[in-house]
């Protein structure tokens, strides 16, 4: 039980610390979706499709694990315009 509690506390510590970055990958895909069509239903269909197919998920994961970390350490996001 003690090992499980220790593992839980360590996991919580890892998950609760973060550096907030600009999330360029996710925001870029989201901005692209806004320009797909003027029709809000088409935009919603693409939005839902990107969540069902893990496009948004992988973009967020890339931002959190890679791009925001690079931005934190170098001061520049590699995906910045």
C-alpha positions as CSV (number, residue, x, y, z in Angstrom):
1,X,0.0,0.0,0.0
2,X,2.9,2.3,0.9
3,X,4.5,1.8,-2.5
4,X,1.2,2.5,-4.3
5,X,0.7,5.7,-2.4
6,X,4.3,6.8,-3.1
7,X,3.9,6.0,-6.8
8,X,0.6,8.0,-6.8
9,X,2.2,11.0,-5.1
10,X,5.2,11.0,-7.6
11,X,2.9,10.7,-10.6
12,X,0.7,13.6,-9.3
13,X,3.9,15.6,-8.9
14,X,4.9,14.9,-12.5
15,X,1.5,15.7,-13.8
16,X,1.0,18.9,-11.8
17,X,4.2,20.7,-12.9
18,X,4.3,22.2,-16.3
19,X,5.4,25.1,-18.3
20,X,2.7,26.8,-20.2
21,X,3.7,27.3,-23.8
22,X,2.0,28.7,-26.9
23,X,0.7,25.3,-28.2
24,X,1.6,26.2,-31.7
25,X,0.8,22.8,-33.2
26,X,-2.7,22.6,-31.7
27,X,-3.5,26.3,-32.4
28,X,-2.3,26.0,-35.9
29,X,-4.6,23.0,-36.6
30,X,-7.5,24.8,-34.9
31,X,-6.9,28.0,-36.9
32,X,-6.8,26.0,-40.1
33,X,-10.1,24.4,-39.2
34,X,-11.7,27.9,-38.8
35,X,-10.7,28.6,-42.4
36,X,-12.0,25.4,-43.9
37,X,-15.4,26.8,-44.5
38,X,-17.7,29.6,-43.6
39,X,-20.3,27.0,-42.7
40,X,-20.3,26.4,-38.9
41,X,-21.6,22.9,-39.4
42,X,-18.7,22.0,-41.7
43,X,-16.3,23.5,-39.1
44,X,-17.9,21.4,-36.4
45,X,-17.7,18.2,-38.5
46,X,-14.0,18.8,-39.0
47,X,-13.6,19.6,-35.3
48,X,-15.3,16.4,-34.2
49,X,-13.4,14.4,-36.9
50,X,-10.1,15.7,-35.6
51,X,-11.0,14.6,-32.1
52,X,-12.2,11.2,-33.2
53,X,-9.2,10.7,-35.4
54,X,-6.6,11.7,-32.9
55,X,-5.3,14.7,-34.8
56,X,-5.9,17.2,-32.0
57,X,-4.7,14.6,-29.4
58,X,-1.3,14.1,-31.2
59,X,-0.9,17.9,-31.7
60,X,-1.5,18.5,-28.0
61,X,0.8,15.7,-27.0
62,X,3.5,17.1,-29.3
63,X,3.0,20.5,-27.9
64,X,3.1,19.4,-24.3
65,X,6.0,16.9,-24.6
66,X,8.2,18.4,-27.3
67,X,7.4,21.9,-28.6
68,X,6.5,23.7,-25.3
69,X,9.6,22.1,-23.7
70,X,11.8,23.4,-26.5
71,X,10.2,26.8,-26.2
72,X,10.8,26.8,-22.5
73,X,14.5,26.0,-22.8
74,X,15.4,28.0,-25.9
75,X,12.9,30.8,-25.7
76,X,11.6,30.0,-29.2
77,X,8.9,27.6,-30.4
78,X,10.2,25.6,-33.4
79,X,6.7,25.9,-35.0
80,X,6.5,29.7,-34.7
81,X,6.0,31.6,-37.9
